[in-house]
Structures are given as structure tokens and as C-alpha cells.
Amino acid sequence: MIYLDNNATTAIDPRVAQGMLKAWQHGPLNASSQHAAGRLARSILDDAISRLGNVLGADVDSPGGDAIVITSGGTESNHLALFGIGDPAGPLVISAIEHPSILEPARAMAAAGREVRVIPVLKDGTIDLQTADRLIGETSPTPALVSVMSANNETGVIQPIAALATICARHGVPLHTDATQTIGKVPFDFAASGIAAVTATPHKFHGPCGVGMLLVRSGVTIRPIFRGGQQQLERRAGTEPVPLVVGMAIALELAMSKLADSAVRVAGCRDRLEGELRGEFAELVIHGEGAPRLPGTTFVSFPGADRQAMLMALDMGGVACSSGSACASGSSRPSHVLAAMGVAGGLIDSALRFGFSRFSTADETERAIGLIRRQYRRLSGRSKDEMSRVSLDGGLAST
């Protein structure tokens, strides 16, 4: 199988698995226990959290400094931010292209009476900063929280978070960023970011699934959404999964240590796929290509082909990709991200996402291109000869 669904989840790095196994081999690890085994667990956990903070540019070692709250993953971290930061009765500001783990609780809050303001996006997939400024600073009352993702999980478009953080700081509003798609893929410095809280989860960068974190700036108060224990200074009840946190630390260190080299290689695979396919099929549309994008992500519309039919055909042919957010897999609902960008319905209905990782290879990319070509010709109802004709009026290029 050629795995090109790395925005959804990634293969675990063997070095991460080995590090987790080593932690498990210490025996039972409950960092809240006071006996020797518990003290060992606490030492291992604290070391892993310190390493995470160091890589991300956060001061988690000083008393009263930044904090890393360990969660079960990105969804829980997002919920903890939305429900736990700021006045719960105050307005919430989000973007129109957020992940469902932000959009759905925001809808529930709105249904319960909380004011939710939505920042629209421009045609290139970036948020409208002018409207954001108005919704944050010129609309009364002042928001309790702004939550905008760092990069979109479908298009890979990187959002202008630094500019948004400046707007939020000017108006005294905390900013939460769902950075599950960027942490481990692009540079990040929490100290310089101006962000109040950041969501990350390691299964997006070759770490374990089932664990995540909310990195919280010093001075930002978090109300717990889980109760029942005093773990993590009562920010999140529940026994910490020590080996998974160890795996998260190792995965992040590995990802950040080879960031530049990985980005070049991954972008090379993506650019080859886009160039080869559009060289033959000029009608293809690559969403967000005019904006900064994650190096390994492309969201492509194949006019004349149904996205679900093509997804299944590619799956049977040995290529794993996606028709959008993994949380909506199996659903026939169109992409809310493309709809927010003003993309026409026919292009939404034929869009597929391909996501590369540092484990992707040039050979896999070439084989994927061949399989995608074959299935698109078949599902769009055109023969190879017809697709290969070069017309004088700028028709499709030959292969």
C-alpha cells in the first residue's frame, strides 16, 4: 500500500516504539503513587514533559512557568481550550475552516446561548484578517477566546497566526491555536508566538495515537473538563499514560531535529505529484496553491470524477488517500473548508487529499501518480488517447 493519508495519522517511527517499550519494561507506571515505582514513573514523566517544552520553546521547568497538560489527543486538547480558557459566558471567535473538534463544540455552545463569531476565509484559504480584527476588537462585548488552527487539515494552507496573535494581544484576548497539522512539520517557538494555548498530538508526526497535549502559557488559567483526581495540578484528572508521553517526546525530538531536510523531501514528493498530474490533466484544481502550505499536503479536484468513487478505486489499487477530514470519512457531506473558500460544488464533489510524510519515497510517489492517472481517466469517462491529444487552443498536454 502507498500511504498518502498522513494528515489523518502517520506510521509510528520504530525508534519511538522502542522508547515506549523501554518505558513499559520498567513495570507499572503511575506517576501519582508515592512508592518507589510511582516515584520512578514521576521522574520519567517529568523528564518527557521537560523535553517537550524544550523542543517547543516553552518554559515548563520553572515554578509558575508554562504548562503542558497531557490529554488523550487533539480533540480533547481542543475541547479543554474551548471550555477551559476565558469567561464561558463570553463570546467565542473561531474560523469557518476549523476542524470538527472545534466546530462541533462551538455549535453546541451557540445552541446553548453562547455567542460564537466566525471569521471567514479568503479564496486562497487563509483567514480574513481584516474581518478578524473587527470581530475581535470592534464588536462588543470583547471575546473571551479566539481559536484558529495553524494550518488547515484539508488544504494544508498555513494560517497567518503571527498576525492574528498581534491582533489578539492588542485587544487583550487569549488566542488558542490547534497546531496538530504544523507541530513537527514547520518551525515553532512558543515563547515568541504570543499564543495563549496550543494543541498538538504526536500521531501526526510519527508518534503514538491516544495521547496529546495542550501547551498553556504562564498566567493562563485552565478550568478542567475532567474531574475525579488531582493529577496535573487539577487541570486534567486521570492517570497519565507515561509511556505514551515518552513516545510523544521522542517523536517530537526526531521530527524537529530533521525539520528542514524533511520539509524539502516531502515538498518534493508533493510537487512532483501535482506537476505530473496537472501536466497531463490541465483541468485539475489544486486548492490553496497560491498560499503558503504544509510541505506534504495537496487537496486536488478531479473534475468529472466523483470523489468517493475515486477514493475507493485508488484504495483497491493500493493508494490510501482521503476525501477530506478523517473525522468525516464515510460521510458524503461536502468539504466545509472548500465551501468556505467559495469553491464551486462540482469541484468540491471531486476533491481528494494526498498527504506525504518523511517516510514517503520518490518511488512510491511515481507509482501513485500512475495509479491516479489510470483511475481518473477511467472515472472521468475519457480514454487515454483522448486525454493525450494536444489541441491548438490549449487542450490537455500529452504524457
N, C-alpha and C positions, 0 to 999 in steps of 0.2 A: 504494500500500500504506500502511495505517495501522500504523506500527511501535510496538507496545506490548510489546516484549521487552527493555527497556532494562536489566533486571537481568543479562541474559546478556551483552550488549555494546551499545555505543552508536555512533551515527554520528560520524565524526570531524569536529571543528569545522574549517571551512575555514581559519581563522587558524592552527590547529595544523599543518595540511597545508602551508600556505605557509611556516611557520617551519622545518619539516623540509626542505622543498625548498631553502630558502636554505642550510641546513647541508650538504645533499648537493652543492650547487653549489660548495662550497669544494674539492671533489675528494676523493681518498682520505683517509679519516679513521681512522687507527689511533693511539689515544692512547698506545700503548706504544712507538711509534717515536721515535727520537732526532733525526731530521732536522726541517727546518722544518715540513713538512706534519704530522708527528707532534706537534710542539710546539703547532701551531695546534689540532689535534684535542684535545690535553690541555687547552688553555685553554678551548675550547668546552665540553668535558665537565665540567670543574671548575666552570665558571660555572653550568651547568644543575643540577648537584648542589647547589651553594650555594643556588640559587633554590628548589629543592625543600625543602631544610632550613629556609629562612627561612619559607616558607609554612606548614610543618607545626610550627613552633615547636621545631625541633631545632638544636642547635649542632654543625654539621658542618664549620665552618671552623676551629675551634680544634684545635691538636695534642692528640691523645688524647681528643677530644670524641666526640659521637655519630657514627655512620657510616651511610651509605646504600650498601647492596650492590645493585648493578644485576643483575637476573636476567632470565629470558625471560618472566616473568609471575607471576600469583598462585600457580599450582600449584608452581612451582619455589621461590618465596619461602617458601611453607608447608613444603615439604619441607626447605629449608635450616634453618628454625627447628626443626622436629621432630627432625631428625637432627644438627643442629649446636649446639644450646644445651643445657647441662646434662650430667650424667652419663648416657651412653647406656644404662647398666645400671639406672638409677634409674627409679622409677615415672613414668608419664606420665598427666596428667589432662586429659581433653577433655570436651566436652559431647555429648549424644546427637544434637544437631541440626547438627553441623558439616558443612561442605562435603565432598564426596567426596575432595578433595585433602588433607584431614586424616584423614577416617575410614579411607580405604584404607591409607595407610601405617601408621596406628595398628593396624589389624587385622594387617598384616604383622608389625609389631613384636610384637604379642601372640602370634602364631603362632610367632615365633622365641624366645619366652620372656620378653619384657619385660612387666612388669605395667602394664596400662592400666586406669585408673579412669574411669568415665563419670558425669558429672553429669547427672541427669535434668532435665526441664523441667516447669514448671507448665502448667496448661491454657491460660493466655494466651500460651504460647510463650517465656516468659523462663526462664532457668536457675534452679534451686532453690538459692539462696544458702546456706541452712542446710545442705543436703547438701554443697554445695561446700566449706564451711568444715570439715565433718567429714572429707571425703576429702583435703583439703589439710593440715589441721593436726592432726587427731586420729587419722589412720590411719598406722601405721608400715609401712615407712620413709617418711621425708619425700620428697615428689615431687621429681623433677629439673626438671620443667617443667609448667606449666599452659598449655593452648592453648584459647581460647574466642573465637569470632567476635564482632565488634562489633554486627552486625545480621544476621539470617538472610536468606539469598538467596532463599528461597521466600516466607515470610510478611512479610518486611520488619520483623519485630519487633526493636527495638533492645534489646540486652542490657545489664544493669547492670554494665558493665565497671569503672566507677569503684569500686563497692563490692567487686567481685572483686579489683581491684588492691590495695585496702586489706587484704583477707584474705591475699593472696599476700605482701604486704610484711610483715605481722605474723608470718608463718611463714617468711620468708626464701626464698621460692620465686619464680623468674622467671616472668613472665606474657607469653606471646605472644598477639597478637590478629590474627586475619585480618580486616582492615578494608577488604577490597575493595568491600564494599557501602556503606560510610559515608564513606570519604575522598572529598572533592569534593562531598558531599551534605549533610553536617552538620558543625558546627564541630568542630575537633580541635586540641588543643595537646599535643604530645608531651612537652614539658618538665613539664607539670603532670599528666600522665596516670598516672605510676607504672608504665607498661608497659615491659617489657624490649625487646620487638621487635614491629614492626608490619608487616604485609603490605599492599601496595597495588599496583594495576595501572591504567594510565590508560585502557584501553579501556572501563572502567566510567564514565568521566566525559569522554567525547568526545575521547579521545586515541588514540594508536596501539595496535594489538594487537602482541604479540610482545615486549613489554618490561614489566618490573615492578621492584619494589624491596622490600627488607627493611630497614626503618629500625631500627637497633640502638643501644641506649643505651650511653653511655660505660661501660666496665668490663665489659661483657658479651662473653664470648669466643664466637667462632663457629668451629666446625670445618667446613672446606669439604666439600662433597659432589662437586664437580667438581675434578679435578686436571689439571695439564698446563701451567700457566703461572703467572706471579707477579702477574697483574693483581689489582687491588683489595686490595692488601696480602695476597695469597694467600687471601683469603676466598672468591673465586669465579674460577676460571680461565676464560679465554675473552676474545676481543677485544670490548670494549664497543661497542654499537651507538650511536655518538654521535648521529646524527640522531634516533633513537627516544627517547633520553634528553632531547634538546632538546624534542621533541614532548611528552614527559611533563611537563616543567617548564611549558611554555606552557599545556597543558591544565589543569594543577592551578591555576596562577595565575588563569586565566579562571574556573574553577569556583568558587574560593574568593572571588574578587572580587565575585561577584553571588550569594553563597550565600543570603542571606535572601530576596531577591526571587525567586530561582528556586524556593526551597522553597515559598513562598506560591503561586506559579503552578502548580507541579507538584501540590501537595496539592489545589489547587482542581480540577484535572482528575480526579484520583483520587476525590475526594469527590463530584464530580458523577456519575461513573460508578457509584459504589456507591449513591448516593442514588436515582438514576433507576432502576437495575435493581431494587433492593430495594423501591422504591415500587410497582413492578408485580409483582414476584415475592417475596412475603414469606418464602418458604421458603429463599431463598438464605442461605448462611452465609459470613460474612467472617472468616477465621481471624486471630486475634491482634488484633482491633479494640479490645479492652479494654486493650491495652498500647501503649506508645509505638512508633510505626512510622516507617519511612522515608517521606518525604512522597509519593513516587511509586509505592509498591508496594501492590498488593492481591492477595490469594490467596482466590479465591471458589469455593465449592462450588455446583454446579448440580444439585440432587437430581433424579434421573430421567434424567439425560443422561450418557453415557459421555464421559470427558474427552478421549480420543483422537479419538473421532468428532467432538466439538465443536471440538477444535483444528483438525482437517482441514477442517471446514466453514467455520470462520472464516478459515482460510488461503485457501481458494478464494474466499471472499467479500471478501478484501482486508484482513484484520486479522491481524497477526502477534502471537501471544502464546505462552505456554508452559504445559506441564503440570507444571512443577517446575524442578528444576535443569537447566540447559542441558547439563551433562555427562552427563545421563541421557536426553537426547532420543532418541526412537525406542524407548525401553525401556518395557515395560508394567509395570515394578515400581512399586508404590505409593510415595507420598511417605514417606520415613523421618521427615521432620520432623513431618508430621501424625500419624503413628503414635506418635511420642514424646510428642505433646501429648494423646494419648488420644482422638483423633477417630475416629468410627465409620467402618467400612470403606466404606459407601455414600457418605459424604461425601468420603472420600479418592479414591474412584474417579471423582468428578465435579468435581475441583478444577482450576481454571485460574489461572495467574498473569498479571497485567497490570502492566507496568512503564512508567511515564511518565518523560520526561526534560525538560530545559529547552527542547528542540526540539519537544515536543508542543504541539499547539494546541487551543483550545476547539472549533474546527470539527471537527477530527479526533476529538475525544472524543465529540461529538454523533453523528457518523456511526458511530463504533464502537459506541455504545450501541444504535443502531438495528439494526445487523447482529447484535449479540449477542442482542438481544431476539428477532429473527426466527429465528435458529438454535436458540435454546433452546426456543422454542415448538415448532418442528418436531421436534427431537430428543427432547424430553420427551413427545411424543405428545399434546399438547394444542393445541387451536385458539386463535386469538386471542380469539374470543368467549368461550370457556370461561375463558381466563386473565383476562378483563376483568370477570367477574362479581364483584360485591361482596356477600358474604353477611353476614347479621346476626351470625354467630358469628365475625367477624374474618377472613373469607376474603381473597383477593387484592384489592388495590386496583386500580381501573381506570386506564388510561393517560391 
